[in-house]
Amino acid sequence: MPTDEQPGVDQAAPNGAGRGPGGRSRPRMEDVAAHAGVALKTVSRVVNGEPGVTQRTAERVHAAIDQLGFRRNDSARVLRKGQTASIGLIMEDIGNPFYSALSRAVEDVAREHGHLLFTGSSDEDPVRERELALSFCARRVDGLIVIPTSHDHTYLLPEISAGTAMVFVDRPACLIEADTVLSDNVGGAREAVDHLIRHGHQRVGFIGDSPRVATAVARLRGYREAMAAARLGVDDTWVALSSPTDKAVRLALCQMLTGPAPITALFCGNNRVSVLALRELGASGISLAFVGFDDFELADLLRPGITVVAQDVARLGRVAAELLFRRLAGHCGPAEHINVGTRLVQRGSGELPPTRIVGP
């Protein structure tokens, strides 16, 4: 048996194997062994961090690696284990600060487990979500984390049966049972509206995302529960659900502020709706009590500061990723449904009493 001081054998790779772009020869482990004057197994132990090599020999191997520019072939190594050491993350829009923060949390967990993270944006398009998910699966990612847009995820059942781990985050999967990590949308909305009610408001409006979005429906439920608990009726003109656009928010506010029972406070269902509503209110010179679901950049710098229901976005991403890697490690059992708590951040806008409301 060779010792860690015996040279290995340097054999040419067949059919041009081991050559990089342009036909340049790419250093192999055999080349490192020959350069360091040790056995091939010794180089393997050093590269993979295994014991059984003296410090002096390890230093010689590392010096040869540096001089030759050798890089370990991780693809071949992980494929031998039946894995690709990669996971996929499908979001609505990586440009949204909410999703970029969630992505970073997932990436941190993936890195801890020696995995690469691939991401894609669905743009709230079910067709694009499906294309991304199946493309990631075709590239044999070990698992997928999905912020869903589709209302039918049965197309993923063959991939799940084939062994691809799946976790849904921020919104639940549709028509399949799957691991899910959500914020406490109902409880957070209920707390926001109850906060406005406790500051003297009886006519509270709600502008939310499209009714196709599960979180919008859950936050509307929290709004209605808070109003019902306070024995306050809800006028039809006080509620608006639609895709967040300038026009939709402008029409919703006009309806809420000019009817026979105008609102004195507003609760917005996500950060995009909040920004659009605040912009419209500012342009109209109207000030009223305001709470938004989701924090957003500069919310604390406005005057008054914007009171929000803050989601723990980093925890959402981390919990989802840790659940995915538990599945990859062999954890079995029924689908898990995990709720992550929210917190009310008081900054001034949600604490304005009805008498402070002014218009143009």
N, C-alpha and C positions, 0 to 999 in steps of 0.2 A: 504493500500500500504506500502511496506517495505521502511524504510529510509536507508541512506547509512551506518547506524550503525547497522542495523539488519542482523543477520546471514543468509546466504543462505542455501540451502539444499544440502547435499553431497550424491549423488546417484551413485551406482556402474554402470559402463558402461556395456551394454549388450554384451554377446557373446565375452567377452575379449577385447572389444573396449577400446582404451586408453592405451593399453599395447605396450611397445616398444620392441626392439629386445631382444630375449631370454625370453620373457614373463614378463619383468619388467614393473611395473605399471608406466604409464606416467602421470604426474600431469595434472589435468584438471582445467578449470576455477572454477568449483564447489569446488575443493579442495582449491584453493586460497581463495575463498569466506569464506569457513569454517575456514581456518587458520587465516584469518584477522578479522573474526567476522563481516562481512558485507554481504549485499545482492549480489546475482549473477549479477544483473544489474549494481551495483556499480563497480564491477571488470571489466565488459564489458566496462563501460565508461572510466575507467582508462587505460585499455589496448589499446583502440581505440582513446585515446586523446580527448574524448568528455567532454564538460563542465558539471557542476552540482555536482561536488564532492569537498568537502573541502580539503584544503592542508593537514591537519592532517590525514584525512582518506586516501587520495591518497598515502601518505608516508607509511601508514600501509599496503596498498595493494602492493606497490612496494617491501616492506620488505618481505612480504609473497611470492611474485613471486621469489625473489632472493633465499629465503630459500628453496623453493620447486623445483626450477629449471624449472618453468613453461615456455613454449614457445607457442605463439599464433599459431593457425592452419591457416596460410595464404591461403593454398590451398582451404580449405572449404570456406573461406570467399570470395575469388575472384571468385570461381566457382559459388557461389550463384548469383553473378553479371553477369554471362555468359562470364567471361573472365578468363584467366590464369595468367595475369600479367607477361607475358613473350613475347619476340619477338625473331626472328631468323635472323641471318646474314650469308649469303653464300658468301664466297670470293674465289679467285683463290688459294691463298697460304698465310696462316697467317704468314709464315716465312719471307715473303717479307716485308721490313720496310714500304713500301707504305700502304699495307693492315693492318699491325698491328697498324699504326697511325690512319687509318680510323676506325678500330674496336674500339679503345679507345675512339674516339669522339662519336661514336654511343652508346657505353656503358655509357658514362657520361650522355647523354641525357636520356637514358633508366632509369638510376638511379634516375634522377630528377623526373621522372614520376612513380617511384615505381615499375619498371619492371626489371626482370632479362633478360640478353642477352645470347642466345645460339649461338655458331658460328660453322661453318664447312668449310672445304676447298674442292673446286671442282676439284682442280688440272687440270683446263682447260679441264675437261672431261664432255661433255654434259650429259652422262648417270649418272655420279656421282652427277652432279648438280640436276638432276631430282629426284634422290633418296633422296638427302638431303632435298630438298624443300618439297617433299611429306611426308617425315618422320617428319619434323617440323610441317607441317600442321596436320598430324595424332595425334600429341601430343598437338594440339589445341593452338599453339602460336597465339597471337592476331594479329600479323603482321609479314611480311617478308621484309628484305632489301636484294636485290640480286645484286651481281656483276656478270653479266650473261656471260655464255659460250655457251649455246645452241643457235641454230639459229631458234628455234621454241618453243615459250613459251605458245602455246595454251593449253598445258597440265595443266596450272595454272588457266585457266578460271573457272573450277568448284569450285576451292578454293576461287577465288575472288567472285564468285556468292554466295558462302556460307558465305561471310562476312570477309574473311581474307584480311587485308589491305596489299598492295604491293607497294614497291618503288624500282626502279632500279637505281643504282649509278655507275659512272665511264663509263658504256656502256649502250646503250639503249636496251630495250626489243625488241624481234623479233616477228612479226606477231600478236602482241596485242598492244592495247593502254594502257599505264600505266604511272604513275608518274615517272619522270626521272630527275636525278641530274648529270650533266656532267661538267667537266672542259672545258674551251674554247680551245679545241684541235686545231682547225683550226687557230684561232687567235694567239695562243702561238707558233705554228710551223712557222707561217708566220713571226712573230716578230724575231724568232731565225735566220731564213735564211736571212731576211732583214738586221739583225745585221752583219752577215758575209759579205754580199754584200757591206755594207757601209764601211767595213774595207778592201775593195779592191779585194774581191774574186769573180770570175766569174764562176769558176768550183767548184760547191758545191755538194758533195755526200750526199745521204740519205740512212741510213740503218734502217729499221723498223721491227716491229713484223710481224707475219703471216697476210696475207691479209684477213684471216677469222675474225680478230679482228677489231672491228669498230673503235677503237681509232687509230690504225695503218693507216687505210684508211683515217681518218680525218686529221691526221698529214701529210700524204703524200699530201693531197689536199692543206694544208697550205704551204708546201714546194714548190709545183708547182705554186701556186698563187704568192708567193714572187718572184720566178724566172721569171715568166711571166710579173709581174709588172715592173721588172728591164730590160725587153726585153732580157733576157738571155735564150738561148736554154738549153735543158736538154738531155744529151746523155744517151742512154739506159743503158750504163754500170755504170752510176752514181747512179742508184736506185736499191735497193735490199730489198725485203720483204720476210721474212721466220721466222719460229720459232727460237728464239735466242739460238743458240748453238755455241760452239767454232768453229766447222768446218764451219758452215754457215757464220759466221762473217769473218773468215779468208779468205774464198773464195770471199766474197763480197769485202773486202779490196784489195785483189790481183787484182781483176777485175778493181777496180776504180783507182788503183795507177799505173798499168802497161800498160794501154791502150794507144791509140794514143793521148788522151786528158786527162791526169791524173788530178784528183781533187787536189785542193789546200786547201780545207776545208771540214769538215765532220759534218753533223747533224745526231744525233742518236735519234731514236724515243721513247726510254724509258730507265729506269735506268739499266735494265739487259743488253740491247744492248750496252749501254755506257761502262759499266764495261768490257764486253768482248772485245769491240773495243779498249779501252785504254790498256788493257792487251796485246793484239796482237800488237798494235803500239809500246808499250814499248819494247816488246821482239824483234821487228824488228829494233829498233833504229830509228824509223821515228817520226818526230814531225810535226804536221800540225794544223791549226786552228780547233777548236772543240767546238761544243755546243751540250749539251744533253737535251732531254725532260725528266723531273723528276730530282729532287735533289737526292743525295745519300750520305751515310756516307763516310767521309774523302775526299769528293770532294774539300773542301776548303783547305785541307792540302797538296794536290799534288802540284807540281811545273812545270808549272804554275797551279794555281787553276783552277778548271773546271767551265766554264761558263754554266749555266743551265737555262732552263725554269722551274721554280718551280711552282708546283701545290699547292693550299691551301688544303692539304689533310684533315686537321682537320675540315675545313669549309665544305668540301664535305660531310664528315660523319655527321656533326651536322645538316646541312641543310636537308639531306636525312632523318635523324631520326626525326627531328622536323616536317617534312612533313608527315611522317608516323603517328606520334601521333596526328596531326591535323585531319587526316582521322579517327583515332580511336575515336577521340572526336566528330565525326559526321560531319566533313567538307565534303561537297558534291561538285559536279561540275566536269567539264571535266578534263582529265589528265593534269597535269602540267609538263612543261619542263623547268628546271632551269639551267642556265649556270653560273659557278663560274669562275671568272677571274684568269689568271695566271700572273706571273711576271718574267722578265728576270733578272737573278742575274749574274752580270759581275765579273769574278774573274781572267781573264787573258788569258785563252785558246781561247776564242772566239774573242779576240782582236788582235791575232797574224796576221800580214800582210803577204801576199804571199811571200815576200822576206825572211821571217824568217823560211820558211819550209826547213828542212834538212832531209837527208836520210842516210842509212848506207854507 
